[in-house]
Amino acid sequence: MPSDFTLVPVIDEGLGNSTYLLDLGDGRALVLDPERDVRAVRAEARARGLRIAYAVETHLHADFISGVRELAETDAATVLAPEVGPRGFEVTTLADGQSLALGQFSLQAWATPGHSPEHLSYLLHEGEQLLGVFTGGSLMVGTAGRTDLVSPEQTVPLARAQFHSLQRLLELPDDTPVWPTHGAGSFCSSAEGGERVSTIGKERATNPLLQVDGEDAFVAALLGSMGTFPDYFLRLGEVNHQGPAVLGETLEVTVLSTADVEELLTEGAQIVDARPAADFAAAHIPGALSITLRPVFATWLGWLADPKRPLVIVRGEDQNPVDIAWEAAKVGFDTLAGELHGGMAAWAGPLAAKAVNLLDAEQLVTEGPVTVLDIRQAGEFKAGHVPGARNIELGALAQSLIELPDGPVVVMCGHGERAMSAASILEAAGHNDIRVLAGHPGDYAHARGEQLQAGK
């Protein structure tokens, strides 16, 4: 590759997304598959003295609000994207095989449907030299994009299209770099993985989906690898199609008094408590939903909170309200009702603060007979769980409460954050005898003198 070739991945660990910043060599930059929160990619461009001139999409994203309109309106970037019909903002559409000269490079669109019907991959050239391919949600490291985000009727046809798209990409030379958008941590991926970039040759040799024999076997393997996904995926695609509201470079979060919060609650507002699980366990506003502010905050907010209800934030002193607002905006919560002034330390509402028992494994084994509820994803549960544990995924818990018997419940996940979210859901539904494991199910099994059990 040429010495002045600069491609910067800006990674969102929580959403499992890689946004790419490409220096076009003439003071301009191209940004591919940006999220709505473009602060980090803007900072990368500014640090290099670059103006963002192009914002490129491989497909209509379902897992986050796209940032292409944000860059178009605030940075005067030209949006390049697949054809998906009329949008609510100006887009230059690209068709299969079409190439555009961009600075010292050229970008060629390749139709690679599967993850979505309109999906494009982009080959990056400098002169006659192929520098790599942006594969978006088609070919990923060790897997491929899931095909069940459009409709149940389209899942299998899109899986077949995905097979042919991957075969097309495999026509590229083995040393071609592969730069996917979705990766580890993304629910758009059909499997988990660690690395975020690869090569055609490495994927040809190691990707399990490319080792199967023929189209039918590929479809079966792909569909068998897909777990559940947040239901907000089913509405964000249309938001991105129409064009999300432009938020600008700064977000303001209204500061609310206790009286303000009380009034909002009477009007149907919901409280999301972003503090660490231990802080929520010590004291929280009754009915609050615990979602600890961490890299996956946006995903769980989109999955568990109601987008139709005003949202009030409770946070810790060391948590930035603007960061929380941007995380919420990523998944369509454009305007928060505000945050409780002073946090829980200032709460003086008529609803007395409540507590949850957050216990370590040794403490829990002395609690006597309990229902053990493991709220991890099904794949995590099958890999190893406490014998006799019930598995209800966190995303499905609110709709599955009837499956839980009366009596004490021990809730567990991988570390405690998701379990605390589950405890807050149970509490809001009227369950009061709740304990949360501060640790991994393996800790609890060891304390009981047991081994984790694999399988269902």
N, C-alpha and C positions, 0 to 999 in steps of 0.2 A: 504494500500500500504506500501511497505517497507520504512523505514526511509531514506534510501539512494537513493531513486528513484528521479532522477532529470530530468525533462523534461521542457525545456525552449522554449516558443514560441517567435519567432522574427517576429514581425508584421509590415507589410508595409500597413499603413492606406490608402494610395492612391490607390494601386492596390488591396486592400482587401485580401491580401495574408498572411497566417501564415506559416512560415518556422519553423520546430521543430528541436531543438538540444537535443539529448538524451545522457546522460552520461552512457556509457556502464559498468561502474564500474571497469574498468581495465586501466584507463588512456586514453582510446579512446572514441570517440564520433561518433554518427550517426546523420546525417543531412537529414531531409526529406523535399522534395519539395523546394529546395533553388532557389532563384532568382539569376540572373547573378551578381548582386551587392552583394557579400558575405562578405562585410566588417563588417557588424553588427554581423553576425553569427560567423565569425572568432573571433571577439572581445569577444563574449560570451565564445567561446571555450578556448581562451587564458586565460581569467580571471579565468577559472576553472582548468587550467593546463591540458587541454585535446588536443589530436591530433585527427583531423577529419579523421576517417578511412573509413567511408561509406557515400555515397551520394545516397539517395533513391528517386525514382520518383513513384508517383501513376499513372501518365498518361503523355502523350505528351501535354505540356501546349501550349495554344493558346494566352493567355493574356500577357505573358512575356517570355523573353529568359531565359531558364533554366540555373541554375548555376552548374549542376552536372558535366559537362565537365570541367568547371573552377576549381572545387575542385579536379577532377581526375588529372588534369595536374599540378596544383600548390601545392596540398596537398597530392598527391598520394592516394587519396580516391578511394575505389572500388565502382563502380556505380552499383546499383541494380535497375532494372526497368522491366516493362512488355515487352513482346515480340512484336516488331513492325516491324520486318524485319531488314535488314542490316543497321547499323548506320555508321557514319563517325568516330566513336571512340569506344573504348572497353567498353562493357556493359555485366554484368552478368544478364541474364534474369531469371525471376521467373514465375512459372506457378501456376494455381489455386491449393491450398492446400499445396504447397511446403513451408517448414519451414527451417530457417537458425538459427544456434546458433551464437549469437552476444554478447560476454562478458557474463554477468550474465543473459542475456535475450535471448528470441527467437522471431523471427519475422515470422509470417505465412501469406502468400499471399492468399487473397480471390478475385476471379474474381467478379467484380461489374461493368459490362459495363453499359453504359448509357450516361454519360457525354462525354465519348469517347468509341470506341469499345474495346480498350485494357485495360480499367481502372482496377486497382487493389486497394483494401483496404488492410490494414495490421493489423493483430491482434498482440498485444504485450503481451508476456507471461514472467513470471518469474517462472520457474518450472511449476507447474500445475495451477498457478494463472493467470487469465486473468486480465491484468492491464488496457487495453483500446484498442480502435481501431482507427487507422488513416484512415479517410474516404475520404480524397482528395476532389474530386469533385462529390462524390455520395451523401451521406447523409450530409446535412449541418444544421446549426441552423435555424429551422423554414422554411426550404425550401429544394431544391435539385438542383444539377447542371443542367444547361440548356443542351439541346441535339441537338441544331441547328448549331453547330460549324464545323461539318464535311461536310455535303452537305444537300441540301433541301430534297433529296431522302431518306436520312438516319434519318431525324429529328424524324419522327413518330416511325420507328422501334427502334431507340435508346431510345425514351421515353418509349416504352414498356419494353425494356431491363432495363431501370432505375427503373420501377415499381418493377420488379422481384428482382433487386439488393437490393432495399430498404427492400423488404420483407425478403430477406435473412439476412440482417443486423438486422432486428427486432427479429430474432431468438436468438440473444445474450441476456444475462440477463439485466434486466432493469437498474441495477446500473453500467453498463459498461460505462466508459467515452468515449465520442465521440470527436475526435480531427480532424476537417475538415481542409483542406488547404484553400479553398475559403470561404470568409465570407463577411461581410458588406463592401461595396465599390467595390466589384468585379463584373464586367460585366459577369463573368462566372456563377454567381449565378442567379437563376431564379426569385429572389425577394430580397427586401432589408431586413436587419436585424441588430441587435445590438450586441448580444452576439456572441462570437467566439468559445466557446466550450460548450458541453452539455452532456447529457447521453441518452442512448437508451430509458429509461423510459420516460424522459421528452419529447423527440421527438415523441414517440408513443402517448403521451397524448396531445401535443400542436401543433405539426407541421401540418399546414393546409393540406398539400399534403398527409398526412397519415390519414386524417379524411374522405376522400372521399371513396365511395363505389365501389371498383372494378377497374380493369385495365383501362377500357375505360374512366371512370370518372377521374382517375388519369392523363391519357394522356391529356384529355381536360383541366384539371386544370393546369398541368405543362406548356402546350403550351400557355395557356391564361395568364400566369404570366410572360412570357419572353418579355422584351423590346428589343430595338435595341442594337447593340454592335459595337465596332470599327471594321472597315474593315481590320485593320492590323491583327486581329485574324486569318484571312484566310491565312496568309502567315507565321506566326511565328511557327506554328506546324511543317512545313517542315524544317524550320531552326533548330529547336530542334531535329528533326529526323536525319538530316545530321550531326549536331554538330556545334554549333556556334564557331566563332573564340575565342581563349583564350586571354583575355585582361591583365591578371596579376594583381598585387596588386595596381598598380598606373596607372592613366590616365593623359596624358598631353594634354593641350588645347593650341593650337597655338595662339599667340597674333598677331592681324592684324591691320595694319594702315588703315586710311581712304582710301588711294589709293588701298590697297589690297582688301578692301571690294568692292570698285567701280568696280575693275576688275572682282572679283568673280560674282558680280551682272550681268555684261555684259555677263558672261559665263553661266548664268542661276541659280545662287545660290539663296537661300531663306534666309531671315532674320527672326529669332525667337527672340522676345523681351521678356525676362523673368522677367522684372521689374514689380513691383506692378501696378495695373490698373491705379491708379492716376498718376503715373510717366509716363506711356505710354500716358495717355490723355494729359498731359502737353506738351510733345514733343516726336516725334518718327520719324524714317526714313520712308519715304513714301513706302508703299508696305509691311512693316514689319507685321508679324503675332504676335499678342499679346497672350502669354501663360504665365501667372504668375507662377513663381516658388513656388510651394506649393505641398502638398502630392500627388495631382492628376496630376502633371505636365507630367509625363511619358505617362499616358493614353491619355491626350489631344494632346500631341506632336505626338504620334503614329496615332491618329485619324485625325488630321488636317494638318500635314506637309507631304511633298512629299518625300518618302524615296529615290527617284532617283535623287534628286537635292542636291548639297552641301549645308550645313547648317551653317550659321553664327549666333553666339549668341551675343545679346546685353544684358548686365546684370547691376545690381546696384552694388555699391561699397561694400555692405555688403553681397552680394551673392557669394557663392563659385563656381568657374567655374568647379572644379572637381566634385562637387555634381551634377551640371547640366549635365556634360558628362556621369556620371553613370546613371542618370535618362534616358538620351537619349539611352544609351546602353541597358537598360532593354527592350526596345521595338524595337531594331534592328538598331538604328543609331550608328553604331560602331565608326565611325570616323567623328568628327565634322571638318568643314573647319577651324574653329577657332572662336575667340571672338574679337570684336572691342575694340582696345586698348583705355582705358579711358572712354568707354561707350558713352552715348549721349552727355556728356559734351565736348567730344573731336571731335564729328562729324563735319566735314568740307567739306562734299561732295557737289557736284553740286545740288543734290536734297535737297531743303530746308526742314527743319524739319516741321512736321505737328502736329496738335493738334485735339483732340476729345472733345466734350462737355460732361464732366462727371458731372451730376447734381443730387441734392437730389430731393425728391418727391415734395416738396413745390415749388422748382424752375421749375420743369417740368410742373406743372399744369398751369403755365402761358404762356406756349409755343404755345397755340392755337391748331388747328386741326393737329393731327399727326397719322401716322400708328404706333400702338403699337405692337412690335414684341417680343414675349416671346420665348426664345430659349432653355428653359429647356426640359428635357425628357418628353415624353407624359404623363407618370404617374404623374410627378410633376405638369404638367399643369392641368390635370384633377382634381387633389386634390384641386386646387384653383388658379384662374387667374383673371386678370383684365377684366371686361366685354368688349367685342369687340376686345380683343387681338388676334393676329394671332400667331399660334404655328408652328414654324419650328425648329426642333431640331438642335442644333449647329452642330452636326456631318453631317447633311444633307444640311446645309445652302448653301455651295458653289455650290451644284447641284440644288438648288431651288430658285436662285436669280430672275428668271423670274416671280416668283409668287408675288413679291413685287411691289406695285404701285410706281409711281414717287412721290416725295415730302418728307417731313421730316419724319424721323423714330425714335421712341424711342425704344431702345433695353433693355431688362431686363432679369435677371436670378434670382438666389437666393441671391447673395451678390454683384455682379458686375464683377467678374473675367471672367466668361464665356461670359457675355454680351460684355465685352471689346474685347474678341477674335472674337465675331461675328462682332463687329464694324470694326475691322481691316480687316476682310474678305469683308465686304460691301465696305469699303473704297478702297481696292485693286481692286474691281470690278467696281469702278467708282462712287459709291454713296458718296456724300459729306455732305448731310444735315442729320447728324446722332447725336443723343443724347443717352447717356448711363445712366441708372438709377443706382445711387450709393445706393443700398439698395435692399429690397425685393419688389415684386409686391404688397404685402399687404400695404406697405408704400405709394405707388402711389395711390392705390385704396382709402385708407383712406384720402389722401390729396384731392381727387376728390369727397369725400363724398359718396363713394360707398363701397360695400362689395365685397370681392372676390367671383367669380362664380365657382362652381364645375361642373365637367363634360366637355364634348367637347365644 
